[in-house]
Amino acid sequence: MTIDSTALINEISLIAGKQKRPGYTMNAEIYFDTTVVNVIRVANLLRYNDYVGAYAEEWTVDLVINTGLYNTYLIDNADKLKINLIIVMQLPGEDPVITKLNMRAFPKNTDDSRVKQNRTADLNQAAVGEMEITTYQFHLLDIAVEQMRTMQTGGNYPVTSASSVLSVLLGGSGSMLDLPLEQKPQAPQIVEPDTQVVKNLVSVKQGTSLCDLAGYLQQHYGLYNTRIGSFYHNRTWYVWPLYNTKRFELARSTLTLINVPADRFPEIETSYETRGTSTVVLLTGNAKFEDSSNRQQYNDGNGTRTIRASAMSGDEGRVVDSGEVLLKRSETNTEIKTNERRNGVDFVPTTNEVTDNTARVLSRTATVNGTTAQFTWQSSNPDLVYPGMPVKLLYLKGNKVVQRYGVVTAFESNYQLARPGLMDRGMLCRSAITVFISNTDDEYNTSL
């Protein structure tokens, strides 16, 4: 059975037939103090979002700059360079979407290859302009992230929950940044925690990094049963259950991925459609898939056991029978089995940890019932994806269409020149979407 014989072909034809490939143009200028260095062209831009192992986006840009200017001005001031980057996204027949970014710039090449005459302080621009041009690579950093990564927090907060402390401290971080209002963080987007137990005291150790605050509270008090994700994106802190694959029907903004054979619709003009706050994407490039859940359940278990701290310090689970004190394991232990293995061989190891932090205990097996996959999104629009975005994947299995639910765990985008000519500025974007998806197939619901 081919995809042309399924209900998905109607969705594919509806999206692909619109002929609205997004095009991009970029302009940039690098400056320090009152000196502005002209950038001839933006040749390439790479954006990488690792929602599992990082807390902010990594930017790498290739800029065509006069070699004399680079050697004379930028190398000597590498520690205080900033960049104004303007990205214009244009869809045929629609108004352009303009994004203006002000970021810190770090030159990757810091070799000083100048000869003596290029160090002259009064070197005039006319002479520089007669020299060669070269493509230089810069790493970029959000100015807000640059300041927040140095910020530390801590304190004692009575009669409250860990989620409330997280919301207050992240929400108040913007007021402490030396930035204009349009660059300061907005209110954090925090997904409803799995546990909101009010504690007599929530204590955050002094010196805790603000960027690691969510992880600290997850480790010591618990917020989500499937680990925690925390990422700063587009002026907003996002906090969510990292590997929760059951949020699709509850989220306001979602991503539906339709996996299409790479040789069926190669390099189509239009690869996505926005429907309200949700997005449907045609995956027409190559895909990678790795299912390590079976091996992981064998090695790490499909469940866990641990002793509750409250049972050790009080009378919880204690029963006196004929003068003998007995402990009821069901009341003193936290015992969780995440699934029933089909081969009947379950492994639910006991840890040597004593804790009431059930969220942290459950998080140890958060990935045993899912798999990681990576898909290519051609002619993409990266602005439509945010950290922890819930996903529904549709694909053909045998003679029927099935669906799996998941969450975005990484997102990488590469803006490249459409043509290599020196004066051409038009760019196209291609993205790689990495998702963690459940390894359970559901029947396809024709309503996207």
C-alpha positions, 0 to 999 in steps of 0.5 A: 500500500502506498501513501497515495491510497490513504487519507493522508494524500488529501492533507499532503496535496492541500499543503503542497499545492499552495506553492508558498515556500518561505524565503529569507533575506538577512542583513547584519552589522557588527559594532563596538563602542561607537564603531560600526563595521560593515558586513557585506553579506550574511552567507549562512546562519545555523541555529541549534536548540538542544532542549535536553542538555542546554538552556539557550539557543546556539547561533553560528553565523558566517559573515562576508567582511572586508579582510582589512576591517576584520584584522584592524578593528574586530580582532582587537575588540573581540571581547566587546563585539555586538551584532545587529541581525535583521531576518526578513521572512517572506511568503508569496502574497503576504507581508514580510515578517521582520525579526530584529536581533541584538546579540553578543558576537564572538569571532571563531577565528582569532588568529592575528595575521596582520602585517604592520601597516594594517595596525595603523590607527588612522588607516582609511576606509578607502584603502581598506576597501581595495583589499580582499573580502573573506567569510568569517564565522561568529558565535552569537549569544542572546544579550539577556542570556549573557547576563542571566548566566552570571546571575545567582539566586537562593533563599528560604520561602515558607509555606509555598510550592516549588513551582511557585518559587520557580515562577516568582524567581524566573519571572523577576529575573528581567527586572535585574537585567541591564537591558531596554524593555524590548529585550527583557524576558517576558513572563515564563511559560511553565506547564502545570506541574505533576505535583504542587505540594505546599511545603512548610519551607522551600529552600534554595541554596544560595549561589544556585545559578538562575539558569539551573534553578528549574533543575535544582527544584526538580532534584530537591522537591520534584515538579514533573514525573518525566524529568524537567526541561528548562530553556530560554527562547524568544525572550521567554523561559519555558519549563515543561515535563521533558519526556511527557508524550501525553500533552498533545490534546491539552496544549494550546499550540501543537506540531503535527508531523506527516512523514512522507517518503523522501523520494515521493515529494522531494524539495516541495515548495510548501512544506507546512501550514499553520492552523490557528496556533498549531502547525502541520508539517510535511516531512519530505527529507531523510529520517533517523530512528533509534529505538533503545527502549527494550535494551533500556528496560532490560538494563535500567528496569521498567519501574523502580522502588524506593523508601519514603523519607516520611515513613522513616521519620514517623509512624507511617506504615507502622502496625502493632500486632500482638506487641510486635511492630510491623512495617507495611511495605506498601505504605513505606515504599514508593513502588512504580512499574511503568509498563507490563513487559510482553515477555513477562520479565519485569525488572523493578530495582530498589534504589538505596535512596530514601526520599519523598520526591516521587517526581525524581524517582519516576523520572529515572524511567521517563524514557523507557517507553519511548524512542528518539527520531529525527526528521528533515523539514525542508523549506522550514519556518523555525519561528513556529517551533518552541521548546517542549512543543507537543508532537503528533507523528503520522506515518504509514505502517503496513496498510494503514496510517498510524499515529504516535504522540511525543515532544520536541527535544531538539531543533536545528535550522540552517539558512543557506543562500539559494544561489551562490552569486556574490550579489544574491541575498535570498536564502532558504531554510532547512531544519532537523526536528528531533522528537521523543515519541511513545513506542505505541501506535494508535489508530489514525484519527482523520481530524488533524 
